[in-house]
Amino acid sequence: MDADKVFKALGDPTRRRLLDLLCEKNGQTLGQLCEHLDMARQSATQHIDLLEAANLVSTVKRGREKLHFINPVPLHEVYERWVRKFERQRLSLLHDLKQELEGEGQ
């Protein structure tokens, strides 16, 4: 995983919106995605290209259409590397607080 590409891709609200759209309904064409965006197809294509470069979106040709699919693996890797370790500490602190409060109530 190229974390810099993933974070760059996620840093833009339009690209996050594209990922949300694909999460809601995977396998959409560019035209279908553009129906939900206020921009030209060429601009949307540039955003999708960045998502593809970050391996967040893959495409499959079906006849003359190109279908776009979300790839959740890089998002999971970001979660494992950057979020989970902080979540563990937070949950541990909440557990300790719960134990302390329950001990005081007895």
Backbone bond lengths (Angstrom), bond angles and torsions (degrees), N, CA, C in turn:
res aa  C-N    CA-C-N  psi(-1)  N-CA   C-N-CA  omega(-1)  CA-C   N-CA-C  phi
1 M - - - 1.449 - - 1.516 109.57 -
2 D 1.315 116.00 134.84 1.456 121.65 173.42 1.524 106.99 -97.84
3 A 1.335 115.93 95.03 1.467 121.35 -174.61 1.521 112.01 -58.79
4 D 1.327 117.94 -36.30 1.466 119.76 -179.96 1.522 111.29 -61.08
5 K 1.338 116.84 -41.80 1.470 120.36 178.77 1.525 111.12 -66.58
6 V 1.321 116.39 -39.40 1.463 119.92 179.74 1.523 110.23 -64.75
7 F 1.337 116.75 -47.85 1.462 119.43 -179.31 1.527 111.61 -65.24
8 K 1.330 117.33 -37.09 1.466 120.45 176.75 1.529 109.67 -63.15
9 A 1.326 116.25 -43.54 1.464 120.05 -179.88 1.522 111.10 -63.99
10 L 1.314 116.97 -40.43 1.460 121.17 -178.47 1.528 112.68 -76.86
11 G 1.322 116.76 -14.22 1.461 121.31 -176.89 1.517 114.39 -74.72
12 D 1.313 118.08 -5.97 1.459 121.11 -176.92 1.531 110.24 -112.37
13 P 1.338 118.24 131.07 1.468 120.03 -178.15 1.530 113.93 -63.31
14 T 1.319 117.70 -32.59 1.471 119.81 178.52 1.518 110.51 -66.62
15 R 1.326 117.33 -41.76 1.463 119.89 179.23 1.529 110.84 -68.22
16 R 1.324 116.93 -36.70 1.467 118.92 175.46 1.526 110.00 -64.61
17 R 1.319 117.16 -37.69 1.470 121.36 177.60 1.532 110.10 -63.75
18 L 1.316 117.00 -42.07 1.471 120.50 177.26 1.529 111.04 -60.01
19 L 1.323 116.65 -42.83 1.468 120.03 177.94 1.523 110.43 -64.37
20 D 1.332 116.97 -39.85 1.468 120.06 177.20 1.525 110.81 -61.45
21 L 1.340 115.83 -43.41 1.465 120.19 179.48 1.532 111.39 -61.76
22 L 1.324 116.00 -40.89 1.462 119.59 178.91 1.531 111.65 -71.75
23 C 1.305 116.00 -30.39 1.465 119.17 176.82 1.528 109.99 -68.45
24 E 1.327 116.42 -37.56 1.466 121.17 178.20 1.524 111.24 -68.10
25 K 1.333 115.31 -42.75 1.474 120.32 -179.74 1.521 107.80 -147.05
26 N 1.304 116.05 101.82 1.456 121.84 -177.99 1.528 109.96 -74.65
27 G 1.324 116.79 153.70 1.458 121.16 174.88 1.512 114.21 81.46
28 Q 1.327 116.93 38.45 1.458 120.87 -179.49 1.524 111.18 -93.56
29 T 1.328 115.04 152.89 1.463 121.18 173.88 1.527 108.92 -82.31
30 L 1.319 115.78 167.10 1.461 120.60 176.80 1.524 110.08 -59.12
31 G 1.319 117.18 -41.90 1.458 121.03 179.15 1.520 112.39 -59.86
32 Q 1.329 116.30 -42.84 1.461 120.18 178.37 1.521 111.46 -64.26
33 L 1.323 116.61 -40.98 1.460 120.22 179.11 1.527 110.74 -66.27
34 C 1.324 116.88 -40.18 1.466 121.24 -177.72 1.527 112.37 -66.70
35 E 1.321 117.79 -23.83 1.463 120.82 177.37 1.525 111.66 -58.84
36 H 1.325 116.75 -24.49 1.468 121.97 -176.83 1.528 112.65 -103.84
37 L 1.318 117.00 4.02 1.466 121.40 -178.11 1.513 109.93 -119.68
38 D 1.302 115.90 147.68 1.466 121.35 178.00 1.528 108.91 -99.53
39 M 1.342 115.24 66.01 1.464 119.79 -179.87 1.524 109.71 -160.04
40 A 1.300 114.96 164.84 1.469 121.01 179.09 1.528 110.02 -72.16
41 R 1.324 115.29 156.73 1.466 120.84 178.71 1.526 111.46 -57.32
42 Q 1.331 116.70 -38.16 1.461 120.30 -178.91 1.531 110.76 -62.24
43 S 1.323 117.30 -41.44 1.466 120.65 177.84 1.520 111.01 -66.45
44 A 1.328 116.75 -41.93 1.464 120.52 178.40 1.531 110.47 -62.80
45 T 1.319 115.98 -38.57 1.464 120.58 178.43 1.526 111.13 -61.12
46 Q 1.323 117.16 -39.97 1.462 120.21 178.58 1.529 110.87 -63.24
47 H 1.330 116.53 -39.63 1.465 119.77 177.91 1.531 110.52 -66.59
48 I 1.311 116.73 -42.95 1.463 120.38 179.07 1.523 110.81 -63.99
49 D 1.329 116.88 -37.47 1.467 120.05 177.25 1.527 111.36 -60.07
50 L 1.329 116.76 -40.61 1.468 120.23 177.50 1.529 110.92 -66.12
51 L 1.329 116.76 -39.12 1.461 119.96 177.15 1.530 110.70 -65.09
52 E 1.325 116.82 -37.96 1.470 120.67 176.77 1.524 110.75 -66.26
53 A 1.333 117.09 -41.11 1.468 120.80 179.75 1.525 111.08 -62.41
54 A 1.335 116.64 -30.95 1.462 121.39 178.20 1.531 111.45 -86.71
55 N 1.324 116.74 2.37 1.458 123.27 -179.82 1.531 112.48 64.96
56 L 1.337 116.90 23.31 1.459 121.33 178.24 1.521 111.99 -88.41
57 V 1.328 115.91 -19.00 1.459 121.88 179.16 1.524 108.14 -134.36
58 S 1.320 115.47 138.78 1.468 120.59 172.57 1.520 107.47 -122.75
59 T 1.320 115.28 159.64 1.458 119.71 -178.56 1.526 109.93 -126.53
60 V 1.328 113.95 151.91 1.458 122.11 176.76 1.520 106.52 -135.49
61 K 1.326 115.42 130.65 1.470 118.80 177.06 1.521 109.04 -84.36
62 R 1.328 113.99 132.85 1.461 120.90 175.48 1.524 106.40 -129.08
63 G 1.313 115.59 97.94 1.460 119.84 -174.02 1.516 109.48 64.68
64 R 1.317 115.79 -125.04 1.470 120.26 178.95 1.519 112.31 -88.09
65 E 1.330 117.15 -6.22 1.461 121.18 -177.63 1.521 111.24 -94.84
66 K 1.301 114.50 152.57 1.458 122.06 175.17 1.526 106.50 -118.91
67 L 1.317 116.03 114.97 1.459 121.09 -178.23 1.524 110.23 -94.78
68 H 1.319 116.28 140.04 1.458 122.64 -177.81 1.525 109.53 -109.03
69 F 1.328 115.16 133.63 1.457 122.01 -178.00 1.518 109.67 -128.37
70 I 1.327 115.58 140.19 1.462 120.06 176.84 1.532 108.67 -76.73
71 N 1.317 115.67 142.25 1.461 121.89 174.71 1.528 106.62 -114.55
72 P 1.320 118.59 105.12 1.462 120.63 -175.23 1.528 114.62 -77.94
73 V 1.312 118.44 -7.95 1.468 120.71 -174.97 1.534 112.75 -59.49
74 P 1.346 119.97 -49.13 1.468 118.14 178.43 1.530 113.16 -61.65
75 L 1.322 117.62 -33.86 1.466 120.46 177.30 1.526 110.40 -65.59
76 H 1.311 115.99 -40.59 1.466 119.93 177.62 1.533 110.63 -64.98
77 E 1.321 116.20 -39.96 1.469 119.58 178.83 1.527 110.74 -64.11
78 V 1.330 117.49 -39.33 1.468 120.88 176.41 1.527 109.57 -63.72
79 Y 1.317 116.04 -43.42 1.463 120.16 177.91 1.529 110.64 -58.89
80 E 1.325 116.16 -48.94 1.465 120.07 -178.59 1.527 111.92 -62.25
81 R 1.312 116.39 -40.41 1.470 120.71 -175.39 1.525 113.14 -80.72
82 W 1.330 117.77 -39.36 1.456 120.24 -168.93 1.522 114.95 -113.64
83 V 1.298 119.19 -23.15 1.464 120.19 -174.88 1.523 111.62 -105.19
84 R 1.297 115.94 -46.47 1.460 120.15 -172.05 1.523 113.48 -58.13
85 K 1.314 117.76 -41.24 1.470 118.74 -177.16 1.524 111.75 -65.51
86 F 1.339 117.15 -31.81 1.455 120.21 177.67 1.526 110.63 -78.15
87 E 1.311 116.09 -32.60 1.454 121.16 177.86 1.527 110.32 -64.56
88 R 1.305 116.67 -41.21 1.462 122.03 179.82 1.525 110.60 -58.88
89 Q 1.327 116.88 -44.30 1.462 121.29 -179.91 1.529 110.21 -64.83
90 R 1.322 116.68 -42.98 1.463 120.95 -179.13 1.525 110.31 -63.17
91 L 1.329 117.06 -44.35 1.456 119.97 179.50 1.521 111.68 -65.32
92 S 1.308 116.71 -35.82 1.453 120.40 177.29 1.527 110.68 -63.96
93 L 1.332 116.38 -42.36 1.464 120.49 177.76 1.527 111.50 -63.99
94 L 1.320 116.74 -40.95 1.465 120.03 177.79 1.527 111.06 -64.78
95 H 1.320 116.88 -38.94 1.459 121.10 177.48 1.531 110.25 -62.09
96 D 1.334 116.49 -45.96 1.460 120.71 179.47 1.524 110.96 -61.85
97 L 1.327 117.33 -41.30 1.463 121.77 178.82 1.527 110.18 -63.68
98 K 1.320 116.72 -42.87 1.466 121.35 178.22 1.522 110.20 -59.77
99 Q 1.328 116.44 -46.48 1.475 120.41 179.70 1.519 110.55 -61.12
100 E 1.321 116.85 -41.64 1.464 121.12 -178.81 1.531 110.76 -65.86
101 L 1.332 115.88 -44.57 1.467 119.75 -179.60 1.533 111.22 -66.84
102 E 1.299 117.70 -39.87 1.454 120.66 178.54 1.523 111.08 -67.75
103 G 1.316 117.41 -33.61 1.456 121.26 177.81 1.513 112.48 -68.53
104 E 1.344 116.24 -35.29 1.453 121.02 178.86 1.526 111.77 -71.85
105 G 1.327 116.52 -28.77 1.454 120.27 -177.52 1.507 113.40 -77.93
106 Q 1.320 118.79 -9.74 1.468 120.85 -176.65 1.508 111.50 -95.50
